[in-house]
């Protein structure tokens, strides 16, 4: 983990995972030869941090991303038997407005299958896509205030978004914790690339999202980004100006953030 970053630790990881690493501003970047090794390494780091925090607190609060990019990470994380999940509260970071949680496209549905129903969380708090939007934003914001987040497990979109904070609506100083946004075309097309929808016209146009400040309020961010479709966004995240035009650049201001890449998503980095 980044707070333990040193030569001996890096060499040990390199030997185990054939990993390369560097820092850009405050962000630690780790590159692995495969999605499987990337997911395993991110899960190991997240598990160690959960165990560490549970030695300091009675319970902790975590936010999870719902996307195929998180499959390897989540599958590995739930295998960590040293985690006392009965002291962990789970949240997620976005949901389509109007979606029924029982359908496969729902992020609630994804996370229940991937992790929420696989380990015994103390509590799981989910956005309800069928609720009246403004009331749902208020309800979920109050929960985030009551249970301040410790860890965010996230990804990056093809347009550089974090959660559904696409470039047109991202605000690094957003006064809200949760808001309703219109999804931009690149974001909606990504849902087709991910196999979640058959065509662009099938993708929901609006969503609930936790805002950038809500995500960055966590002490730790574990950002898992595989696949060639994310290569340009990864390049911009690391090399671009820190600005809402590529929302993920905000990670470079987080002292305990780690960006995990595979050989495909890192292919444009030199």
VEXNUSE-525321 format. One line per field, with one value per residue (C-alpha): residue number from 1; residue in three letters; x, y, z. Coordinates in Angstrom, 3 decimals. Example, Ala and Ser with C-alpha at 12.3 -4.5 7.8 and 13.67 -1.06 7.14 Angstrom:
BEGIN
i <- c(1; 2)
aa <- c(ALA; SER)
px <- c(12.300; 13.670)
py <- c(-4.500; -1.060)
pz <- c(7.800; 7.140)
//
This chain:
BEGIN
i <- c(1; 2; 3; 4; 5; 6; 7; 8; 9; 10; 11; 12; 13; 14; 15; 16; 17; 18; 19; 20; 21; 22; 23; 24; 25; 26; 27; 28; 29; 30; 31; 32; 33; 34; 35; 36; 37; 38; 39; 40; 41; 42; 43; 44; 45; 46; 47; 48; 49; 50; 51; 52; 53; 54; 55; 56; 57; 58; 59; 60; 61; 62; 63; 64; 65; 66; 67; 68; 69; 70; 71; 72; 73; 74; 75; 76; 77; 78; 79; 80; 81; 82; 83; 84; 85; 86; 87; 88; 89; 90; 91; 92; 93; 94; 95; 96; 97; 98; 99; 100; 101; 102; 103; 104; 105; 106; 107; 108; 109; 110; 111; 112; 113; 114; 115; 116; 117; 118; 119; 120; 121; 122; 123; 124; 125; 126; 127; 128; 129; 130; 131; 132; 133; 134; 135; 136; 137; 138; 139; 140; 141; 142; 143; 144; 145; 146; 147; 148; 149; 150; 151; 152; 153; 154; 155; 156; 157; 158; 159; 160; 161; 162; 163; 164; 165; 166; 167; 168; 169; 170; 171; 172; 173; 174; 175; 176; 177; 178; 179; 180; 181; 182; 183; 184; 185; 186; 187; 188; 189; 190; 191; 192; 193; 194; 195; 196; 197; 198; 199; 200; 201; 202; 203; 204; 205; 206; 207; 208; 209; 210; 211; 212; 213; 214; 215; 216; 217; 218; 219; 220; 221; 222; 223; 224; 225; 226; 227; 228; 229; 230; 231; 232; 233; 234; 235; 236; 237; 238; 239; 240; 241; 242; 243; 244; 245; 246; 247; 248; 249; 250; 251; 252; 253; 254; 255; 256; 257; 258; 259; 260; 261; 262; 263; 264; 265; 266; 267; 268; 269; 270)
aa <- c(UNK; UNK; UNK; UNK; UNK; UNK; UNK; UNK; UNK; UNK; UNK; UNK; UNK; UNK; UNK; UNK; UNK; UNK; UNK; UNK; UNK; UNK; UNK; UNK; UNK; UNK; UNK; UNK; UNK; UNK; UNK; UNK; UNK; UNK; UNK; UNK; UNK; UNK; UNK; UNK; UNK; UNK; UNK; UNK; UNK; UNK; UNK; UNK; UNK; UNK; UNK; UNK; UNK; UNK; UNK; UNK; UNK; UNK; UNK; UNK; UNK; UNK; UNK; UNK; UNK; UNK; UNK; UNK; UNK; UNK; UNK; UNK; UNK; UNK; UNK; UNK; UNK; UNK; UNK; UNK; UNK; UNK; UNK; UNK; UNK; UNK; UNK; UNK; UNK; UNK; UNK; UNK; UNK; UNK; UNK; UNK; UNK; UNK; UNK; UNK; UNK; UNK; UNK; UNK; UNK; UNK; UNK; UNK; UNK; UNK; UNK; UNK; UNK; UNK; UNK; UNK; UNK; UNK; UNK; UNK; UNK; UNK; UNK; UNK; UNK; UNK; UNK; UNK; UNK; UNK; UNK; UNK; UNK; UNK; UNK; UNK; UNK; UNK; UNK; UNK; UNK; UNK; UNK; UNK; UNK; UNK; UNK; UNK; UNK; UNK; UNK; UNK; UNK; UNK; UNK; UNK; UNK; UNK; UNK; UNK; UNK; UNK; UNK; UNK; UNK; UNK; UNK; UNK; UNK; UNK; UNK; UNK; UNK; UNK; UNK; UNK; UNK; UNK; UNK; UNK; UNK; UNK; UNK; UNK; UNK; UNK; UNK; UNK; UNK; UNK; UNK; UNK; UNK; UNK; UNK; UNK; UNK; UNK; UNK; UNK; UNK; UNK; UNK; UNK; UNK; UNK; UNK; UNK; UNK; UNK; UNK; UNK; UNK; UNK; UNK; UNK; UNK; UNK; UNK; UNK; UNK; UNK; UNK; UNK; UNK; UNK; UNK; UNK; UNK; UNK; UNK; UNK; UNK; UNK; UNK; UNK; UNK; UNK; UNK; UNK; UNK; UNK; UNK; UNK; UNK; UNK; UNK; UNK; UNK; UNK; UNK; UNK; UNK; UNK; UNK; UNK; UNK; UNK; UNK; UNK; UNK; UNK; UNK; UNK; UNK; UNK; UNK; UNK; UNK; UNK)
px <- c(0.000; 1.173; 1.807; 4.292; 5.900; 9.618; 12.249; 12.079; 8.270; 8.287; 10.905; 8.860; 5.782; 7.751; 9.038; 5.568; 3.526; 6.043; 4.842; 6.150; 5.339; 5.852; 4.290; 2.659; 2.086; 0.532; -0.861; 0.888; 0.563; 1.125; 1.227; 0.703; 1.132; -2.445; -5.934; -5.822; -2.615; -3.822; -7.074; -5.334; -2.802; -5.472; -7.549; -4.539; -3.872; -7.524; -7.808; -4.713; -6.129; -9.511; -7.800; -5.635; -8.600; -10.636; -7.858; -8.422; -12.235; -15.275; -16.582; -15.651; -17.526; -16.695; -17.964; -17.798; -17.943; -20.155; -18.604; -17.005; -13.641; -13.971; -14.621; -11.138; -10.698; -14.012; -13.628; -10.265; -11.357; -14.135; -11.607; -9.783; -10.880; -9.003; -11.573; -14.339; -17.086; -19.595; -17.934; -18.049; -20.868; -21.180; -22.255; -22.142; -21.406; -23.993; -27.245; -29.496; -32.550; -35.635; -33.902; -35.359; -32.749; -33.804; -32.593; -29.063; -28.202; -28.758; -25.564; -27.278; -27.939; -24.302; -22.868; -25.239; -24.058; -20.376; -19.911; -22.869; -24.476; -21.166; -19.788; -21.615; -21.583; -22.868; -25.144; -25.473; -26.929; -28.031; -29.324; -32.885; -33.301; -37.094; -37.371; -38.243; -34.830; -34.464; -35.694; -33.331; -30.359; -31.223; -31.713; -28.405; -26.531; -27.733; -26.470; -23.040; -22.938; -23.946; -21.372; -18.283; -16.451; -13.066; -12.321; -13.457; -12.969; -13.417; -12.577; -12.194; -14.494; -13.505; -14.129; -12.113; -15.163; -15.225; -18.615; -20.944; -19.107; -18.608; -16.530; -19.570; -20.970; -17.936; -17.182; -14.159; -15.822; -19.349; -21.432; -23.503; -22.682; -25.169; -26.723; -28.613; -26.677; -27.261; -24.851; -22.681; -22.429; -19.017; -20.251; -23.397; -21.381; -19.089; -22.077; -22.491; -18.753; -19.030; -21.815; -24.400; -26.732; -27.336; -27.270; -26.696; -30.410; -31.042; -28.743; -30.367; -29.857; -29.750; -28.228; -27.624; -23.957; -21.873; -19.970; -16.218; -15.898; -17.953; -15.537; -12.386; -13.514; -12.315; -8.890; -8.069; -8.908; -8.179; -8.710; -8.723; -8.573; -7.958; -8.485; -7.344; -10.581; -9.338; -5.829; -6.525; -8.324; -5.418; -2.947; -4.939; -5.357; -1.609; -0.364; -3.179; -3.911; -5.735; -9.166; -12.792; -12.102; -10.672; -12.265; -9.964; -6.997; -8.237; -6.678; -3.277; -4.128; -4.929; -2.080; -3.469; -4.698; -3.376; -4.114; -3.885; -3.387; -2.836; -0.683; -3.587; -4.801; -1.199; -0.251; 0.015; 2.315; 6.017)
py <- c(0.000; 3.517; 4.474; 1.598; 2.367; 1.556; -0.209; -3.534; -3.669; -2.780; -5.396; -8.048; -7.191; -7.069; -10.575; -11.918; -10.146; -8.918; -5.454; -2.007; 1.047; 4.796; 7.836; 10.765; 13.590; 11.809; 8.877; 5.507; 3.672; -0.074; -1.972; -5.750; -8.163; -9.468; -8.606; -11.561; -10.442; -6.839; -7.865; -10.116; -7.467; -4.781; -7.152; -7.997; -4.309; -3.542; -6.517; -5.436; -1.946; -3.248; -5.375; -2.426; -0.075; -2.653; -2.718; 1.018; 1.244; -0.773; -0.683; 0.817; 2.049; 1.133; 2.232; -0.166; 0.362; -1.911; -2.743; -5.673; -3.963; -4.848; -8.577; -9.876; -7.533; -8.387; -12.127; -12.052; -9.757; -12.059; -14.885; -13.035; -14.903; -12.534; -9.780; -9.477; -8.366; -8.212; -4.898; -3.430; -1.299; -1.365; 1.393; 1.745; 4.804; 5.122; 3.784; 4.477; 6.642; 4.475; 1.079; -1.856; -3.435; -6.912; -6.482; -7.382; -3.816; -2.501; -1.764; -2.905; -6.261; -6.497; -5.827; -8.178; -10.974; -9.994; -9.209; -7.996; -11.461; -13.320; -12.068; -11.101; -7.291; -5.558; -3.423; -2.706; 0.614; 0.772; 3.534; 2.832; 3.737; 3.598; 6.193; 9.822; 11.192; 14.263; 12.420; 9.529; 11.889; 13.353; 9.940; 8.567; 11.779; 11.494; 7.925; 8.999; 11.673; 9.164; 6.608; 8.548; 6.576; 4.979; 3.125; 3.557; 0.704; 2.226; 2.314; 4.896; 5.286; 5.540; 9.296; 9.564; 9.631; 8.474; 7.042; 8.849; 12.148; 12.557; 15.549; 17.773; 17.381; 16.664; 19.250; 18.901; 21.320; 19.967; 20.996; 17.810; 14.253; 12.663; 14.159; 13.299; 13.597; 13.210; 10.619; 11.753; 9.787; 8.248; 7.004; 5.478; 3.828; 2.294; 0.464; -1.204; -2.024; -3.614; -5.872; -4.416; -3.242; -4.479; -1.022; 2.649; 3.447; 0.892; 2.643; 4.794; 8.526; 9.675; 8.347; 8.953; 9.442; 10.080; 13.277; 13.682; 15.135; 12.240; 9.725; 11.635; 12.029; 8.477; 8.027; 5.283; 4.886; 1.617; 2.259; -0.836; -0.165; -2.994; -3.258; -1.489; 0.507; 2.449; 3.151; 6.713; 7.591; 6.171; 8.232; 11.412; 10.596; 10.371; 12.976; 15.492; 18.635; 17.977; 19.216; 18.196; 17.600; 14.260; 13.717; 10.835; 13.244; 14.187; 10.928; 12.553; 14.693; 11.721; 10.630; 7.108; 6.360; 3.510; 3.042; -0.602; -1.227; -4.220; -4.422; -3.296; -0.278; 0.912; 0.439; 4.177; 4.891; 5.150)
pz <- c(0.000; -0.703; 2.917; 3.066; -0.281; -0.221; -2.288; -0.464; -0.700; -4.398; -5.239; -3.430; -5.459; -8.688; -8.072; -7.268; -9.920; -12.506; -11.492; -12.367; -10.300; -10.164; -8.558; -10.328; -7.879; -4.869; -6.857; -6.771; -10.108; -10.364; -13.659; -13.855; -16.740; -16.563; -15.315; -12.937; -11.235; -11.159; -9.455; -6.970; -6.003; -5.561; -3.429; -1.267; -0.650; 0.061; 2.427; 4.351; 4.700; 5.904; 8.557; 9.593; 9.978; 11.905; 14.485; 14.937; 14.646; 15.661; 12.088; 8.735; 5.674; 2.087; -1.330; -4.280; -8.035; -10.128; -13.495; -15.319; -14.787; -11.097; -11.598; -10.838; -7.889; -6.228; -6.861; -5.116; -2.278; -1.070; -0.661; 2.129; 5.240; 7.561; 6.927; 9.534; 7.176; 10.051; 10.962; 7.456; 5.999; 2.220; -0.167; -3.934; -6.021; -8.783; -10.195; -13.166; -12.540; -12.992; -13.043; -11.136; -8.861; -9.990; -13.600; -14.657; -15.747; -12.222; -10.325; -7.137; -8.813; -9.964; -6.520; -4.718; -7.018; -6.887; -3.195; -1.096; -0.957; -0.861; 2.472; 5.704; 5.728; 8.853; 6.667; 2.953; 1.828; -1.797; -4.024; -5.149; -8.807; -8.544; -5.774; -6.451; -7.546; -5.324; -2.261; -2.987; -3.287; 0.112; 1.712; 0.478; 1.327; 4.918; 5.092; 3.839; 6.535; 9.203; 8.015; 6.830; 4.174; 4.887; 1.638; -1.965; -4.449; -7.878; -11.561; -14.325; -17.311; -20.948; -20.704; -17.487; -15.249; -11.639; -10.697; -13.136; -12.844; -16.597; -17.780; -18.513; -14.975; -12.777; -10.094; -7.835; -5.396; -5.657; -2.610; -2.926; -1.904; -4.310; -7.430; -10.607; -13.871; -17.585; -18.983; -21.881; -25.120; -24.357; -21.004; -22.509; -25.281; -22.663; -21.189; -24.597; -24.788; -21.334; -22.567; -20.197; -22.971; -26.519; -28.107; -27.338; -27.414; -24.659; -22.167; -19.493; -20.016; -16.366; -13.187; -9.520; -8.712; -5.666; -6.386; -6.667; -3.131; -1.737; -3.270; -2.381; 1.249; 1.858; 3.384; 0.856; -2.840; -4.656; -8.366; -10.602; -14.357; -16.853; -20.642; -23.794; -23.957; -20.927; -22.242; -23.391; -20.171; -18.167; -20.206; -19.580; -15.893; -15.427; -17.900; -18.253; -16.279; -13.027; -14.062; -14.530; -18.233; -17.007; -13.608; -12.663; -12.502; -9.025; -7.816; -8.204; -5.179; -2.932; -0.669; -0.125; -3.647; -5.795; -9.497; -10.617; -14.341; -16.599; -19.717; -21.913; -19.961; -19.509; -23.171; -23.949; -21.028; -21.699)
//
